[in-house]
Amino acid sequence: MNAYEIEQIEKDVRASFRLPLAFSEWGDIERRAREERARVLGGGIARVFAAAWAKVTTLGRGMRTTAADCTSARLHHS
């Protein structure tokens, strides 16, 4: 036997010793998957709202600056 054949036999032996998951273990996997999905979706929604808030803040800052510039110009011409 060569090294490749021995490696394949070892893989087969390891695979045959694995037992199917119990019902309670499937529940744990499902629960973890739901928690991970909720965490990822929550993070995505938080990033969207953070980006929207940053845009609104920048827009408001620009409006205040423009209003201050217009008021300042009006005061100088009077």
C-alpha positions in Angstrom: 0.0 0.0 0.0 1.2 3.5 -0.7 0.6 6.6 1.4 -2.4 7.8 -0.6 -4.2 4.5 -0.1 -3.5 4.5 3.6 -4.8 8.1 3.8 -8.0 7.2 2.0 -8.6 4.2 4.4 -8.0 6.5 7.4 -10.6 9.0 6.0 -13.1 6.2 5.4 -12.6 4.8 9.0 -13.1 8.3 10.5 -16.2 8.9 8.4 -17.7 5.5 9.4 -17.2 6.2 13.1 -19.3 9.4 13.0 -22.8 8.9 14.3 -25.8 10.8 13.0 -26.9 13.8 15.0 -29.5 13.3 17.8 -32.8 15.3 17.6 -31.6 17.6 20.4 -28.5 18.4 18.5 -30.5 19.4 15.4 -32.4 21.8 17.6 -29.2 23.4 18.8 -27.9 23.8 15.2 -31.2 25.3 14.2 -31.2 27.7 17.2 -27.7 28.8 16.5 -28.5 29.4 12.8 -31.5 31.5 13.7 -29.5 33.5 16.2 -26.7 34.1 13.7 -29.2 35.1 11.0 -30.9 37.6 13.4 -27.5 39.0 14.4 -26.4 39.5 10.8 -29.7 41.0 9.8 -29.8 43.3 12.8 -26.2 44.5 12.1 -27.2 45.2 8.5 -30.2 47.2 9.5 -28.2 49.1 12.0 -25.6 50.0 9.4 -28.4 51.2 7.0 -29.9 53.4 9.6 -26.5 54.7 10.7 -25.7 55.6 7.1 -29.1 57.3 6.6 -28.6 59.3 9.9 -25.2 60.4 8.7 -26.7 61.6 5.4 -29.5 63.5 7.2 -27.0 65.0 9.6 -24.7 66.1 6.8 -27.7 67.6 4.9 -28.8 69.5 8.0 -25.3 70.8 8.6 -25.2 72.0 5.0 -28.6 73.7 5.3 -27.6 75.5 8.5 -24.3 76.7 6.8 -26.2 77.9 3.8 -28.8 79.7 5.9 -26.0 81.3 8.0 -24.2 82.4 4.8 -27.4 83.9 3.4 -28.2 85.7 6.7 -24.7 87.0 6.9 -24.8 88.3 3.3 -28.2 90.0 4.0 -26.8 91.7 7.1 -23.8 93.1 5.2 -25.8 94.6 2.4 -28.4 96.3 4.6 
